[in-house]
Amino acid sequence: MKGFFRSNFQLEHPDLEREVFGLKFKNPVGLAAGFDKDAKLYQELSDLGFGFIEIGTLTPKPQPGNDKKRLFRLKEDEAIINRMGFNNGGVAAAVERLKKNKNVLIGGNIGKNKVTPNDKAVDDYLICFEALFDHVDYFVINVSSPNTPNLRELQDKEPLTRLLNSLQGENRKKVVQKPILLKIAPDLTNSQLLDIIDIVKETRIAGVIATNTTISRDGLTSENKEEMGGLSGKPLRKRATEVIQFLSEKSNKAFPIIGVGGIHSAEDAIEKLDAGASLIQLYTGFIYEGPGLIKEINKKLLEQKK
């Protein structure tokens, strides 16, 4: 089965390779966090042609997440609303599975437990950082999910700077440091995005993932559009691209951006890259369009090289 997936979905070519924040990616199309939360399927998902897999969001202790039903497909809008709530089996269990990794480039997306108050949040992120350090290639700090109460308050300048500086302090103690990225919400204002640029500069983290899911419901037509949670998929495409372009232009391309949000075609992917993204990630587009989308994007990127 592995051979079938690789021959049908993988596309490898030197022109697809990217070097970003010191890591070499075999192609720029990754899987966003939330799909393989517990690092159970990263090897198989990699066989579908992804250049990298982001696991998580992981928390120090296992937690069940929010009550079901908590995932809703908005077919008319080609979108998904989720309010999963960082359901995962805890970081220690994921580490055991990651020890079996065979050359898959892995990002570790980390968060805090629901019961942990915000003034203790740094401790949770540090626990996950230490546990995962030897088993992932880069880290993503998730303070932008709308599904953990008060989590997005950590995006404010002061707590976010403190959190990232604490993680960078631990990172600098290592013989070889790992890239740390920040995942941000699409609902930030331009003023808040300018704060993000300042924070990246001050804390010297490696880059930004733009964007997480949105709490906006503008323009939706599906009957379950009012469900609580974060919206992903086609309705997010335009706003995610705007955020990428704003960060890229206002920072003068000072740091790499991973673009995610509403990528359902090769053209959508190229839009993100043209806006300033160095890499992209799929989630909802992968669900709606299937694994052929990865190869479609990579083929289009190779055609552009000719």
Residue pairs with C-beta under 8 A, 6 or more apart in sequence:
2 44
2 47
5 44
5 47
5 48
5 291
6 47
9 47
9 48
9 49
9 291
9 292
9 294
9 295
10 47
10 48
10 49
10 295
11 27
11 49
11 295
11 298
11 299
11 302
12 26
12 27
13 298
13 302
15 301
15 302
15 305
16 26
16 27
16 28
16 51
16 298
16 301
16 302
17 24
17 25
17 26
17 27
18 24
18 25
18 27
18 28
18 51
18 278
18 279
19 25
20 207
20 256
20 278
20 279
21 138
21 179
21 181
21 206
21 207
21 256
22 179
22 206
23 105
23 137
23 138
23 179
25 51
25 52
25 105
25 279
26 51
26 105
27 49
27 50
27 51
27 298
27 301
28 51
28 273
28 278
28 279
28 280
28 301
29 49
29 50
29 51
29 269
29 279
29 280
29 281
29 282
29 294
29 297
29 298
30 50
30 51
30 52
30 53
30 54
30 107
30 258
30 279
30 280
30 281
30 282
31 45
31 50
31 52
31 53
31 54
31 281
31 282
31 283
31 286
32 54
32 260
32 281
32 282
32 283
33 54
33 55
33 56
33 57
33 107
33 109
33 140
33 142
33 183
34 56
34 57
34 82
34 84
34 109
34 283
35 45
35 283
35 286
36 42
36 45
36 53
36 55
37 55
37 56
37 57
37 58
37 87
37 88
38 55
38 58
38 88
38 89
38 93
38 94
38 97
39 55
39 94
39 97
39 98
39 106
40 97
42 53
42 55
42 98
42 101
42 104
42 106
43 100
43 101
43 102
43 104
45 53
46 53
46 104
48 291
48 294
49 291
49 294
49 295
49 298
50 294
51 105
51 279
52 104
52 105
52 106
52 107
52 137
52 279
53 104
53 105
53 106
53 107
54 106
54 107
54 108
54 109
54 140
54 281
55 94
55 98
55 106
55 107
55 108
55 109
55 136
56 88
56 94
56 108
56 109
56 110
56 111
56 140
56 142
57 86
57 88
57 109
57 110
57 111
57 142
57 145
58 88
58 90
58 91
58 94
58 108
58 109
58 110
58 111
58 128
58 132
59 86
59 88
59 90
59 91
59 110
59 111
59 112
59 113
59 124
59 128
60 90
60 91
60 112
60 113
60 124
60 127
60 128
60 131
61 90
61 113
62 88
62 89
62 90
62 93
63 85
63 86
63 87
63 88
63 90
63 113
63 114
63 115
64 87
65 84
65 85
65 86
65 87
65 88
66 83
66 84
66 85
66 87
66 147
70 82
70 83
70 84
70 85
70 229
71 80
71 81
71 82
71 83
71 84
72 80
72 81
72 82
72 224
72 227
72 229
73 79
73 80
74 80
74 81
74 220
74 222
74 224
74 225
74 231
74 233
75 222
76 221
76 222
77 220
77 221
77 222
77 225
77 233
77 234
77 235
78 233
78 234
78 264
78 284
78 288
79 220
79 222
79 231
79 232
79 233
79 234
79 235
79 236
79 284
80 231
80 232
80 233
80 284
80 287
81 224
81 225
81 227
81 228
81 229
81 230
81 231
81 232
82 147
82 213
82 229
82 230
82 232
83 146
83 147
83 227
83 228
83 229
83 230
84 147
84 229
85 114
85 147
85 148
86 111
86 113
86 114
86 145
86 147
86 148
88 94
91 110
91 127
91 128
91 131
91 132
92 131
94 132
95 131
95 132
95 135
98 106
98 132
98 135
98 136
99 135
101 135
105 137
106 135
106 136
106 137
107 136
107 137
107 138
107 139
107 140
107 181
108 128
108 132
108 135
108 136
108 138
108 139
108 140
109 139
109 140
109 142
109 183
110 125
110 128
110 129
110 132
110 139
110 140
110 141
110 142
111 124
111 125
111 128
111 142
111 143
111 145
111 148
111 151
112 121
112 124
112 125
112 148
112 151
113 124
114 148
114 149
116 123
116 124
118 150
118 151
118 153
118 154
118 159
121 154
121 159
121 163
122 162
122 163
122 166
125 141
125 163
125 166
125 167
126 166
126 167
126 170
129 139
129 167
129 170
129 171
130 170
132 139
133 174
133 178
136 178
137 178
137 179
138 178
138 179
138 180
138 181
138 206
139 167
139 178
139 179
139 180
139 181
140 180
140 181
140 182
140 183
140 209
141 163
141 164
141 167
141 180
141 181
141 182
141 183
141 205
142 151
142 183
142 212
143 151
143 152
143 154
143 155
143 160
143 163
143 182
143 183
144 151
144 152
144 155
144 183
144 184
144 185
144 211
144 212
145 151
145 152
145 212
145 213
145 230
146 152
146 185
146 212
146 213
146 215
146 229
146 230
147 229
147 230
152 185
153 159
154 160
154 163
155 184
155 185
155 188
155 192
157 195
157 198
157 199
160 182
160 199
161 199
161 202
161 203
164 180
164 182
164 199
164 203
164 205
165 202
165 203
167 180
168 180
168 203
168 204
168 205
171 177
171 178
171 180
179 205
179 206
179 207
180 205
180 206
181 205
181 206
181 207
181 208
181 209
181 258
182 196
182 199
182 200
182 205
182 207
182 208
182 209
183 208
183 209
183 210
183 211
183 212
184 193
184 196
184 208
184 209
184 210
184 211
184 212
184 243
185 211
185 212
185 213
185 214
186 210
186 211
186 212
186 213
186 214
186 216
186 236
186 239
186 240
186 243
186 261
187 214
187 215
187 216
188 196
188 243
190 246
193 243
193 246
193 247
193 250
194 250
196 208
196 247
197 247
197 250
197 251
197 254
200 207
200 208
200 251
200 254
200 255
201 251
201 254
205 255
206 255
206 256
207 255
207 256
207 257
207 258
207 278
208 247
208 255
208 256
208 257
208 258
209 257
209 258
209 260
209 281
210 240
210 243
210 244
210 247
210 257
210 258
210 259
210 260
210 261
210 277
211 236
211 239
211 240
211 243
211 260
211 261
212 230
213 229
213 230
213 231
213 232
213 236
214 230
214 231
214 232
214 235
214 236
214 239
215 230
215 231
216 231
216 235
216 239
217 225
217 226
217 231
218 235
219 235
220 231
220 235
232 261
232 262
232 283
232 284
233 262
233 264
233 284
233 285
233 288
234 262
234 264
234 284
235 262
236 261
236 262
237 261
237 262
237 263
237 264
237 268
237 271
238 262
239 261
240 259
240 260
240 261
240 262
240 272
241 259
241 261
241 262
241 271
241 272
241 275
244 257
244 259
244 272
244 275
244 276
244 277
245 275
245 276
247 257
247 276
248 257
248 275
248 276
248 277
249 276
253 276
256 278
256 279
257 276
257 277
257 278
258 277
258 278
258 279
258 280
258 281
259 272
259 273
259 275
259 276
259 277
259 279
259 280
259 281
260 272
260 280
260 281
260 282
260 283
262 268
262 284
262 285
263 269
263 272
263 280
263 281
263 282
263 285
263 293
263 297
264 284
264 285
264 288
264 289
264 293
265 285
265 289
265 293
265 296
266 293
266 296
266 297
266 299
266 300
266 301
267 300
268 285
269 280
269 297
269 300
269 301
270 297
270 300
270 301
270 304
272 280
273 280
280 297
282 293
282 294
285 293
286 293
286 294
